[in-house]
Amino acid sequence: MKGVCRESPSVYQLEALLDAYSGNLHHVDQVFLGLFLGDVVIASDKGKLKKMGITHILNAAHASWECTGDGIVYDPELQYYGITAEDCPQFNIGVFFHPAAEFIHKALNTSNGKILVHCVLGKSRSATLVLAYLMIYQHFSLADAIRHVARQRCIAPNQGFLEQLQSLEAELHSRLWKCNLL
């Protein structure tokens, strides 16, 4: 409804939504058309990436202390974007929401574009950036984005990241509300 502002679920309620995944754990899962969420193991498997048709990689753990995948030399035609993010509630991952979402959006709008978004386990940092993309470009609510991704993959953004996604949702609602008033 135009002009109606709805309350965002609490972090506790969002964490309950994250428990929706009941499948097996994989190194990679497709969570949206052309958008894959995975771990450093799949990011290191150049043969598998080529077989999957991956054209872009967003590494949400680039140069972080626990990521061993930074030394991978990818094919020159593969587009790479590295974000140095720590998986701790105090880390401000929100500054990367819009640049990461833009990179994902451009990848998916490239002819035959497929993107792998990964971190170390593919559950917190990378999942947070995928959720932000779904909110920014696909106009999902935070709860709907979590429901959508959690049906495909086990994800677990930390509480600080969930709070930052709540702030993003409030920002997006505010912009939409202002646009509807014009």
DOVEX-213114 format. One record per atom (N, C-alpha, C): residue number from 1; x, y, z. Coordinates in steps of 0.2 Angstrom, whole numbers, padded with zeros to 4 digits. Layout:
! DOVEX-213114
+-----+-------+-------+-------+
:  nr :    c1 :    c2 :    c3 :
+-----+-------+-------+-------+
: NUM :     X :     Y :     Z :
...
+-----+-------+-------+-------+
This chain:
! DOVEX-213114
+-----+-------+-------+-------+
:  nr :    c1 :    c2 :    c3 :
+-----+-------+-------+-------+
:   1 :  0004 : -0006 :  0000 :
:   1 :  0000 :  0000 :  0000 :
:   1 :  0004 :  0006 :  0000 :
:   2 :  0002 :  0011 : -0004 :
:   2 :  0006 :  0017 : -0004 :
:   2 :  0006 :  0021 :  0003 :
:   3 :  0011 :  0024 :  0005 :
:   3 :  0012 :  0028 :  0011 :
:   3 :  0011 :  0024 :  0017 :
:   4 :  0010 :  0018 :  0017 :
:   4 :  0010 :  0014 :  0023 :
:   4 :  0017 :  0011 :  0025 :
:   5 :  0019 :  0013 :  0031 :
:   5 :  0025 :  0011 :  0034 :
:   5 :  0024 :  0005 :  0039 :
:   6 :  0027 : -0001 :  0037 :
:   6 :  0026 : -0007 :  0041 :
:   6 :  0032 : -0008 :  0046 :
:   7 :  0031 : -0011 :  0051 :
:   7 :  0036 : -0012 :  0056 :
:   7 :  0041 : -0018 :  0054 :
:   8 :  0047 : -0017 :  0054 :
:   8 :  0052 : -0022 :  0052 :
:   8 :  0052 : -0027 :  0058 :
:   9 :  0053 : -0034 :  0056 :
:   9 :  0053 : -0039 :  0061 :
:   9 :  0060 : -0038 :  0066 :
:  10 :  0059 : -0040 :  0072 :
:  10 :  0065 : -0039 :  0076 :
:  10 :  0071 : -0044 :  0074 :
:  11 :  0077 : -0043 :  0077 :
:  11 :  0082 : -0047 :  0075 :
:  11 :  0080 : -0054 :  0077 :
:  12 :  0077 : -0055 :  0083 :
:  12 :  0075 : -0062 :  0086 :
:  12 :  0071 : -0065 :  0080 :
:  13 :  0066 : -0061 :  0078 :
:  13 :  0061 : -0064 :  0073 :
:  13 :  0065 : -0066 :  0066 :
:  14 :  0070 : -0062 :  0064 :
:  14 :  0073 : -0063 :  0058 :
:  14 :  0078 : -0069 :  0059 :
:  15 :  0081 : -0070 :  0065 :
:  15 :  0085 : -0076 :  0066 :
:  15 :  0080 : -0082 :  0066 :
:  16 :  0074 : -0082 :  0068 :
:  16 :  0069 : -0088 :  0068 :
:  16 :  0068 : -0089 :  0060 :
:  17 :  0068 : -0084 :  0056 :
:  17 :  0067 : -0085 :  0049 :
:  17 :  0073 : -0089 :  0046 :
:  18 :  0079 : -0088 :  0048 :
:  18 :  0085 : -0091 :  0046 :
:  18 :  0085 : -0098 :  0047 :
:  19 :  0081 : -0101 :  0052 :
:  19 :  0081 : -0108 :  0053 :
:  19 :  0077 : -0112 :  0048 :
:  20 :  0074 : -0108 :  0043 :
:  20 :  0069 : -0112 :  0038 :
:  20 :  0073 : -0117 :  0034 :
:  21 :  0079 : -0116 :  0033 :
:  21 :  0083 : -0121 :  0028 :
:  21 :  0083 : -0128 :  0032 :
:  22 :  0081 : -0133 :  0028 :
:  22 :  0081 : -0140 :  0031 :
:  22 :  0085 : -0144 :  0026 :
:  23 :  0088 : -0142 :  0021 :
:  23 :  0092 : -0146 :  0017 :
:  23 :  0099 : -0148 :  0019 :
:  24 :  0103 : -0151 :  0015 :
:  24 :  0110 : -0152 :  0016 :
:  24 :  0114 : -0146 :  0015 :
:  25 :  0120 : -0146 :  0018 :
:  25 :  0125 : -0141 :  0017 :
:  25 :  0129 : -0142 :  0010 :
:  26 :  0130 : -0137 :  0006 :
:  26 :  0133 : -0138 :  0000 :
:  26 :  0139 : -0132 :  0000 :
:  27 :  0143 : -0133 : -0005 :
:  27 :  0148 : -0128 : -0006 :
:  27 :  0145 : -0122 : -0010 :
:  28 :  0140 : -0123 : -0014 :
:  28 :  0137 : -0118 : -0017 :
:  28 :  0130 : -0119 : -0019 :
:  29 :  0125 : -0114 : -0019 :
:  29 :  0118 : -0115 : -0020 :
:  29 :  0116 : -0109 : -0024 :
:  30 :  0112 : -0110 : -0029 :
:  30 :  0109 : -0105 : -0033 :
:  30 :  0103 : -0102 : -0029 :
:  31 :  0103 : -0095 : -0027 :
:  31 :  0098 : -0093 : -0023 :
:  31 :  0094 : -0088 : -0027 :
:  32 :  0095 : -0086 : -0033 :
:  32 :  0091 : -0082 : -0037 :
:  32 :  0094 : -0083 : -0044 :
:  33 :  0090 : -0082 : -0049 :
:  33 :  0092 : -0083 : -0056 :
:  33 :  0099 : -0080 : -0058 :
:  34 :  0104 : -0085 : -0059 :
:  34 :  0111 : -0082 : -0061 :
:  34 :  0115 : -0080 : -0055 :
:  35 :  0112 : -0081 : -0049 :
:  35 :  0115 : -0078 : -0043 :
:  35 :  0117 : -0084 : -0038 :
:  36 :  0123 : -0086 : -0037 :
:  36 :  0125 : -0091 : -0033 :
:  36 :  0129 : -0089 : -0026 :
:  37 :  0127 : -0092 : -0021 :
:  37 :  0130 : -0091 : -0014 :
:  37 :  0134 : -0097 : -0012 :
:  38 :  0140 : -0095 : -0011 :
:  38 :  0145 : -0101 : -0009 :
:  38 :  0150 : -0099 : -0004 :
:  39 :  0155 : -0104 : -0004 :
:  39 :  0160 : -0104 :  0001 :
:  39 :  0167 : -0103 : -0003 :
:  40 :  0172 : -0103 :  0001 :
:  40 :  0179 : -0102 : -0002 :
:  40 :  0181 : -0108 : -0006 :
:  41 :  0178 : -0114 : -0004 :
:  41 :  0180 : -0120 : -0007 :
:  41 :  0178 : -0120 : -0015 :
:  42 :  0172 : -0118 : -0016 :
:  42 :  0169 : -0117 : -0023 :
:  42 :  0173 : -0112 : -0026 :
:  43 :  0174 : -0106 : -0023 :
:  43 :  0178 : -0101 : -0026 :
:  43 :  0185 : -0103 : -0028 :
:  44 :  0188 : -0108 : -0025 :
:  44 :  0194 : -0110 : -0027 :
:  44 :  0194 : -0115 : -0033 :
:  45 :  0189 : -0118 : -0034 :
:  45 :  0188 : -0123 : -0039 :
:  45 :  0187 : -0120 : -0046 :
:  46 :  0192 : -0118 : -0050 :
:  46 :  0191 : -0114 : -0056 :
:  46 :  0188 : -0119 : -0061 :
:  47 :  0189 : -0125 : -0061 :
:  47 :  0185 : -0130 : -0066 :
:  47 :  0178 : -0130 : -0065 :
:  48 :  0176 : -0130 : -0058 :
:  48 :  0169 : -0130 : -0057 :
:  48 :  0165 : -0123 : -0059 :
:  49 :  0169 : -0118 : -0057 :
:  49 :  0166 : -0111 : -0059 :
:  49 :  0165 : -0111 : -0066 :
:  50 :  0170 : -0113 : -0070 :
:  50 :  0169 : -0113 : -0078 :
:  50 :  0163 : -0117 : -0080 :
:  51 :  0163 : -0123 : -0077 :
:  51 :  0157 : -0128 : -0079 :
:  51 :  0150 : -0124 : -0077 :
:  52 :  0150 : -0121 : -0071 :
:  52 :  0144 : -0117 : -0069 :
:  52 :  0143 : -0111 : -0074 :
:  53 :  0148 : -0109 : -0077 :
:  53 :  0147 : -0103 : -0082 :
:  53 :  0147 : -0096 : -0078 :
:  54 :  0151 : -0096 : -0072 :
:  54 :  0152 : -0090 : -0068 :
:  54 :  0156 : -0085 : -0072 :
:  55 :  0153 : -0079 : -0072 :
:  55 :  0157 : -0074 : -0076 :
:  55 :  0159 : -0068 : -0071 :
:  56 :  0156 : -0068 : -0065 :
:  56 :  0158 : -0063 : -0060 :
:  56 :  0159 : -0066 : -0053 :
:  57 :  0163 : -0064 : -0049 :
:  57 :  0164 : -0066 : -0042 :
:  57 :  0165 : -0060 : -0038 :
:  58 :  0161 : -0060 : -0032 :
:  58 :  0161 : -0055 : -0027 :
:  58 :  0163 : -0059 : -0021 :
:  59 :  0169 : -0057 : -0018 :
:  59 :  0172 : -0061 : -0012 :
:  59 :  0171 : -0056 : -0006 :
:  60 :  0167 : -0058 : -0002 :
:  60 :  0165 : -0054 :  0004 :
:  60 :  0171 : -0054 :  0010 :
:  61 :  0176 : -0059 :  0009 :
:  61 :  0181 : -0060 :  0014 :
:  61 :  0188 : -0058 :  0011 :
:  62 :  0188 : -0054 :  0006 :
:  62 :  0194 : -0053 :  0002 :
:  62 :  0200 : -0050 :  0007 :
:  63 :  0205 : -0053 :  0008 :
:  63 :  0211 : -0051 :  0012 :
:  63 :  0209 : -0051 :  0019 :
:  64 :  0204 : -0055 :  0021 :
:  64 :  0203 : -0056 :  0028 :
:  64 :  0207 : -0061 :  0031 :
:  65 :  0208 : -0061 :  0037 :
:  65 :  0213 : -0066 :  0040 :
:  65 :  0212 : -0073 :  0039 :
:  66 :  0205 : -0075 :  0039 :
:  66 :  0204 : -0082 :  0038 :
:  66 :  0202 : -0084 :  0031 :
:  67 :  0203 : -0080 :  0026 :
:  67 :  0202 : -0082 :  0019 :
:  67 :  0208 : -0084 :  0016 :
:  68 :  0208 : -0090 :  0013 :
:  68 :  0214 : -0092 :  0010 :
:  68 :  0213 : -0092 :  0002 :
:  69 :  0207 : -0089 :  0000 :
:  69 :  0206 : -0089 : -0007 :
:  69 :  0208 : -0083 : -0011 :
:  70 :  0212 : -0078 : -0008 :
:  70 :  0214 : -0072 : -0011 :
:  70 :  0219 : -0073 : -0016 :
:  71 :  0223 : -0079 : -0015 :
:  71 :  0229 : -0080 : -0020 :
:  71 :  0226 : -0083 : -0026 :
:  72 :  0220 : -0084 : -0027 :
:  72 :  0218 : -0087 : -0033 :
:  72 :  0218 : -0083 : -0039 :
:  73 :  0221 : -0085 : -0045 :
:  73 :  0222 : -0081 : -0051 :
:  73 :  0216 : -0084 : -0056 :
:  74 :  0211 : -0080 : -0057 :
:  74 :  0206 : -0081 : -0061 :
:  74 :  0207 : -0080 : -0068 :
:  75 :  0203 : -0083 : -0073 :
:  75 :  0204 : -0081 : -0080 :
:  75 :  0203 : -0074 : -0080 :
:  76 :  0206 : -0070 : -0085 :
:  76 :  0206 : -0063 : -0086 :
:  76 :  0199 : -0061 : -0088 :
:  77 :  0195 : -0065 : -0091 :
:  77 :  0188 : -0063 : -0093 :
:  77 :  0183 : -0063 : -0087 :
:  78 :  0185 : -0066 : -0081 :
:  78 :  0181 : -0066 : -0075 :
:  78 :  0181 : -0059 : -0072 :
:  79 :  0176 : -0056 : -0070 :
:  79 :  0175 : -0050 : -0067 :
:  79 :  0176 : -0051 : -0059 :
:  80 :  0180 : -0048 : -0055 :
:  80 :  0181 : -0049 : -0048 :
:  80 :  0180 : -0043 : -0044 :
:  81 :  0177 : -0044 : -0039 :
:  81 :  0176 : -0038 : -0034 :
:  81 :  0177 : -0041 : -0027 :
:  82 :  0182 : -0038 : -0024 :
:  82 :  0184 : -0040 : -0017 :
:  82 :  0182 : -0035 : -0012 :
:  83 :  0179 : -0037 : -0006 :
:  83 :  0177 : -0033 : -0001 :
:  83 :  0181 : -0036 :  0005 :
:  84 :  0184 : -0032 :  0009 :
:  84 :  0187 : -0034 :  0015 :
:  84 :  0183 : -0033 :  0021 :
:  85 :  0179 : -0038 :  0023 :
:  85 :  0174 : -0038 :  0028 :
:  85 :  0176 : -0043 :  0033 :
:  86 :  0175 : -0041 :  0040 :
:  86 :  0176 : -0046 :  0045 :
:  86 :  0169 : -0048 :  0048 :
:  87 :  0168 : -0055 :  0049 :
:  87 :  0162 : -0057 :  0052 :
:  87 :  0161 : -0056 :  0059 :
:  88 :  0160 : -0050 :  0061 :
:  88 :  0159 : -0048 :  0068 :
:  88 :  0153 : -0043 :  0068 :
:  89 :  0149 : -0043 :  0073 :
:  89 :  0143 : -0039 :  0074 :
:  89 :  0145 : -0032 :  0073 :
:  90 :  0151 : -0030 :  0076 :
:  90 :  0153 : -0023 :  0076 :
:  90 :  0155 : -0020 :  0069 :
:  91 :  0157 : -0025 :  0064 :
:  91 :  0159 : -0022 :  0058 :
:  91 :  0154 : -0019 :  0054 :
:  92 :  0155 : -0013 :  0051 :
:  92 :  0151 : -0010 :  0047 :
:  92 :  0151 : -0012 :  0039 :
:  93 :  0147 : -0017 :  0038 :
:  93 :  0146 : -0020 :  0032 :
:  93 :  0141 : -0016 :  0027 :
:  94 :  0137 : -0012 :  0031 :
:  94 :  0132 : -0008 :  0027 :
:  94 :  0135 : -0003 :  0022 :
:  95 :  0142 : -0001 :  0023 :
:  95 :  0145 :  0003 :  0018 :
:  95 :  0146 :  0000 :  0011 :
:  96 :  0145 : -0007 :  0011 :
:  96 :  0146 : -0011 :  0005 :
:  96 :  0140 : -0013 :  0002 :
:  97 :  0134 : -0011 :  0005 :
:  97 :  0128 : -0014 :  0003 :
:  97 :  0126 : -0011 : -0005 :
:  98 :  0127 : -0005 : -0006 :
:  98 :  0125 : -0002 : -0012 :
:  98 :  0131 : -0004 : -0018 :
:  99 :  0137 : -0003 : -0016 :
:  99 :  0142 : -0005 : -0021 :
:  99 :  0142 : -0013 : -0023 :
: 100 :  0141 : -0017 : -0018 :
: 100 :  0140 : -0024 : -0019 :
: 100 :  0134 : -0026 : -0023 :
: 101 :  0128 : -0023 : -0021 :
: 101 :  0122 : -0024 : -0025 :
: 101 :  0123 : -0021 : -0032 :
: 102 :  0126 : -0016 : -0033 :
: 102 :  0127 : -0013 : -0040 :
: 102 :  0131 : -0018 : -0044 :
: 103 :  0136 : -0021 : -0041 :
: 103 :  0141 : -0026 : -0044 :
: 103 :  0137 : -0032 : -0046 :
: 104 :  0133 : -0035 : -0042 :
: 104 :  0128 : -0041 : -0043 :
: 104 :  0123 : -0039 : -0048 :
: 105 :  0120 : -0033 : -0048 :
: 105 :  0115 : -0031 : -0053 :
: 105 :  0118 : -0031 : -0060 :
: 106 :  0124 : -0028 : -0061 :
: 106 :  0128 : -0027 : -0067 :
: 106 :  0129 : -0034 : -0070 :
: 107 :  0132 : -0039 : -0065 :
: 107 :  0133 : -0045 : -0067 :
: 107 :  0127 : -0049 : -0070 :
: 108 :  0122 : -0048 : -0067 :
: 108 :  0116 : -0052 : -0069 :
: 108 :  0113 : -0049 : -0075 :
: 109 :  0115 : -0043 : -0077 :
: 109 :  0112 : -0039 : -0083 :
: 109 :  0117 : -0040 : -0088 :
: 110 :  0123 : -0043 : -0087 :
: 110 :  0127 : -0045 : -0093 :
: 110 :  0125 : -0051 : -0097 :
: 111 :  0126 : -0051 : -0103 :
: 111 :  0124 : -0057 : -0107 :
: 111 :  0127 : -0063 : -0104 :
: 112 :  0123 : -0068 : -0103 :
: 112 :  0125 : -0074 : -0100 :
: 112 :  0128 : -0073 : -0093 :
: 113 :  0127 : -0068 : -0089 :
: 113 :  0130 : -0067 : -0083 :
: 113 :  0128 : -0071 : -0078 :
: 114 :  0133 : -0074 : -0074 :
: 114 :  0131 : -0078 : -0068 :
: 114 :  0137 : -0076 : -0063 :
: 115 :  0134 : -0075 : -0057 :
: 115 :  0139 : -0072 : -0052 :
: 115 :  0139 : -0077 : -0045 :
: 116 :  0145 : -0078 : -0043 :
: 116 :  0146 : -0081 : -0037 :
: 116 :  0148 : -0076 : -0031 :
: 117 :  0144 : -0076 : -0026 :
: 117 :  0145 : -0072 : -0020 :
: 117 :  0147 : -0076 : -0015 :
: 118 :  0153 : -0075 : -0012 :
: 118 :  0156 : -0080 : -0007 :
: 118 :  0160 : -0076 : -0002 :
: 119 :  0161 : -0080 :  0004 :
: 119 :  0165 : -0078 :  0009 :
: 119 :  0169 : -0084 :  0011 :
: 120 :  0170 : -0085 :  0018 :
: 120 :  0173 : -0091 :  0019 :
: 120 :  0168 : -0097 :  0020 :
: 121 :  0163 : -0096 :  0023 :
: 121 :  0158 : -0102 :  0023 :
: 121 :  0152 : -0101 :  0019 :
: 122 :  0151 : -0094 :  0017 :
: 122 :  0145 : -0093 :  0012 :
: 122 :  0139 : -0092 :  0016 :
: 123 :  0139 : -0090 :  0023 :
: 123 :  0133 : -0090 :  0027 :
: 123 :  0132 : -0083 :  0030 :
: 124 :  0137 : -0079 :  0031 :
: 124 :  0136 : -0073 :  0035 :
: 124 :  0137 : -0067 :  0030 :
: 125 :  0144 : -0065 :  0029 :
: 125 :  0145 : -0059 :  0025 :
: 125 :  0142 : -0059 :  0018 :
: 126 :  0144 : -0065 :  0015 :
: 126 :  0141 : -0065 :  0008 :
: 126 :  0133 : -0065 :  0008 :
: 127 :  0130 : -0069 :  0012 :
: 127 :  0123 : -0069 :  0013 :
: 127 :  0120 : -0063 :  0014 :
: 128 :  0123 : -0059 :  0018 :
: 128 :  0121 : -0052 :  0020 :
: 128 :  0121 : -0048 :  0014 :
: 129 :  0126 : -0048 :  0010 :
: 129 :  0127 : -0044 :  0003 :
: 129 :  0121 : -0046 : -0002 :
: 130 :  0120 : -0053 : -0002 :
: 130 :  0115 : -0055 : -0006 :
: 130 :  0108 : -0053 : -0004 :
: 131 :  0107 : -0053 :  0002 :
: 131 :  0100 : -0050 :  0005 :
: 131 :  0100 : -0043 :  0003 :
: 132 :  0105 : -0039 :  0004 :
: 132 :  0105 : -0032 :  0002 :
: 132 :  0103 : -0031 : -0005 :
: 133 :  0106 : -0035 : -0009 :
: 133 :  0105 : -0035 : -0017 :
: 133 :  0097 : -0036 : -0018 :
: 134 :  0095 : -0041 : -0015 :
: 134 :  0087 : -0043 : -0016 :
: 134 :  0083 : -0037 : -0013 :
: 135 :  0085 : -0034 : -0008 :
: 135 :  0081 : -0028 : -0005 :
: 135 :  0082 : -0022 : -0010 :
: 136 :  0088 : -0020 : -0012 :
: 136 :  0089 : -0014 : -0016 :
: 136 :  0086 : -0015 : -0023 :
: 137 :  0088 : -0020 : -0027 :
: 137 :  0086 : -0021 : -0034 :
: 137 :  0080 : -0025 : -0035 :
: 138 :  0078 : -0030 : -0031 :
: 138 :  0073 : -0034 : -0032 :
: 138 :  0067 : -0032 : -0028 :
: 139 :  0068 : -0027 : -0024 :
: 139 :  0062 : -0024 : -0019 :
: 139 :  0059 : -0029 : -0015 :
: 140 :  0063 : -0034 : -0012 :
: 140 :  0061 : -0038 : -0007 :
: 140 :  0061 : -0035 :  0000 :
: 141 :  0056 : -0036 :  0004 :
: 141 :  0057 : -0034 :  0011 :
: 141 :  0063 : -0038 :  0014 :
: 142 :  0066 : -0036 :  0020 :
: 142 :  0071 : -0040 :  0023 :
: 142 :  0068 : -0047 :  0025 :
: 143 :  0062 : -0048 :  0027 :
: 143 :  0060 : -0054 :  0029 :
: 143 :  0059 : -0059 :  0023 :
: 144 :  0056 : -0056 :  0018 :
: 144 :  0055 : -0060 :  0012 :
: 144 :  0062 : -0062 :  0008 :
: 145 :  0067 : -0057 :  0009 :
: 145 :  0073 : -0059 :  0006 :
: 145 :  0076 : -0065 :  0010 :
: 146 :  0076 : -0065 :  0017 :
: 146 :  0078 : -0070 :  0021 :
: 146 :  0074 : -0077 :  0019 :
: 147 :  0068 : -0076 :  0019 :
: 147 :  0064 : -0082 :  0017 :
: 147 :  0066 : -0085 :  0011 :
: 148 :  0067 : -0081 :  0006 :
: 148 :  0069 : -0083 : -0001 :
: 148 :  0075 : -0087 : -0001 :
: 149 :  0081 : -0084 :  0002 :
: 149 :  0087 : -0087 :  0002 :
: 149 :  0088 : -0093 :  0006 :
: 150 :  0084 : -0092 :  0012 :
: 150 :  0085 : -0098 :  0017 :
: 150 :  0081 : -0104 :  0014 :
: 151 :  0077 : -0104 :  0009 :
: 151 :  0074 : -0110 :  0006 :
: 151 :  0079 : -0113 :  0002 :
: 152 :  0084 : -0110 :  0000 :
: 152 :  0089 : -0112 : -0005 :
: 152 :  0096 : -0114 : -0001 :
: 153 :  0097 : -0111 :  0004 :
: 153 :  0104 : -0112 :  0007 :
: 153 :  0103 : -0110 :  0015 :
: 154 :  0107 : -0113 :  0019 :
: 154 :  0108 : -0112 :  0026 :
: 154 :  0112 : -0105 :  0026 :
: 155 :  0109 : -0100 :  0029 :
: 155 :  0113 : -0094 :  0030 :
: 155 :  0112 : -0092 :  0037 :
: 156 :  0117 : -0088 :  0039 :
: 156 :  0117 : -0085 :  0046 :
: 156 :  0120 : -0079 :  0047 :
: 157 :  0118 : -0073 :  0044 :
: 157 :  0121 : -0067 :  0046 :
: 157 :  0121 : -0065 :  0053 :
: 158 :  0126 : -0062 :  0056 :
: 158 :  0127 : -0061 :  0063 :
: 158 :  0122 : -0056 :  0065 :
: 159 :  0121 : -0055 :  0071 :
: 159 :  0116 : -0050 :  0074 :
: 159 :  0117 : -0043 :  0071 :
: 160 :  0124 : -0041 :  0071 :
: 160 :  0125 : -0034 :  0069 :
: 160 :  0124 : -0033 :  0062 :
: 161 :  0125 : -0038 :  0058 :
: 161 :  0123 : -0038 :  0050 :
: 161 :  0115 : -0037 :  0050 :
: 162 :  0112 : -0041 :  0054 :
: 162 :  0104 : -0041 :  0053 :
: 162 :  0102 : -0034 :  0055 :
: 163 :  0105 : -0031 :  0060 :
: 163 :  0103 : -0024 :  0062 :
: 163 :  0104 : -0019 :  0056 :
: 164 :  0110 : -0020 :  0053 :
: 164 :  0112 : -0016 :  0047 :
: 164 :  0107 : -0017 :  0042 :
: 165 :  0105 : -0023 :  0040 :
: 165 :  0100 : -0024 :  0035 :
: 165 :  0093 : -0021 :  0037 :
: 166 :  0091 : -0021 :  0044 :
: 166 :  0085 : -0017 :  0046 :
: 166 :  0086 : -0010 :  0044 :
: 167 :  0092 : -0007 :  0045 :
: 167 :  0093 :  0000 :  0044 :
: 167 :  0092 :  0001 :  0036 :
: 168 :  0095 : -0003 :  0032 :
: 168 :  0094 : -0003 :  0025 :
: 168 :  0087 : -0003 :  0023 :
: 169 :  0083 : -0007 :  0026 :
: 169 :  0076 : -0008 :  0025 :
: 169 :  0072 : -0001 :  0026 :
: 170 :  0074 :  0002 :  0032 :
: 170 :  0071 :  0008 :  0034 :
: 170 :  0073 :  0013 :  0029 :
: 171 :  0079 :  0013 :  0027 :
: 171 :  0081 :  0018 :  0022 :
: 171 :  0077 :  0018 :  0015 :
: 172 :  0077 :  0011 :  0013 :
: 172 :  0073 :  0010 :  0007 :
: 172 :  0066 :  0012 :  0007 :
: 173 :  0063 :  0010 :  0013 :
: 173 :  0056 :  0012 :  0014 :
: 173 :  0055 :  0020 :  0014 :
: 174 :  0060 :  0023 :  0017 :
: 174 :  0059 :  0031 :  0018 :
: 174 :  0060 :  0034 :  0011 :
: 175 :  0064 :  0031 :  0007 :
: 175 :  0065 :  0033 :  0000 :
: 175 :  0058 :  0032 : -0004 :
: 176 :  0056 :  0026 : -0003 :
: 176 :  0050 :  0024 : -0007 :
: 176 :  0044 :  0029 : -0005 :
: 177 :  0043 :  0030 :  0002 :
: 177 :  0038 :  0034 :  0005 :
: 177 :  0039 :  0041 :  0002 :
: 178 :  0045 :  0044 :  0002 :
: 178 :  0046 :  0050 : -0001 :
: 178 :  0044 :  0051 : -0008 :
: 179 :  0046 :  0046 : -0012 :
: 179 :  0044 :  0046 : -0019 :
: 179 :  0036 :  0045 : -0020 :
: 180 :  0033 :  0042 : -0016 :
: 180 :  0026 :  0041 : -0017 :
: 180 :  0022 :  0048 : -0015 :
: 181 :  0025 :  0052 : -0011 :
: 181 :  0022 :  0058 : -0009 :
: 181 :  0023 :  0063 : -0015 :
: 182 :  0028 :  0062 : -0019 :
: 182 :  0029 :  0067 : -0025 :
: 182 :  0024 :  0067 : -0030 :
+-----+-------+-------+-------+
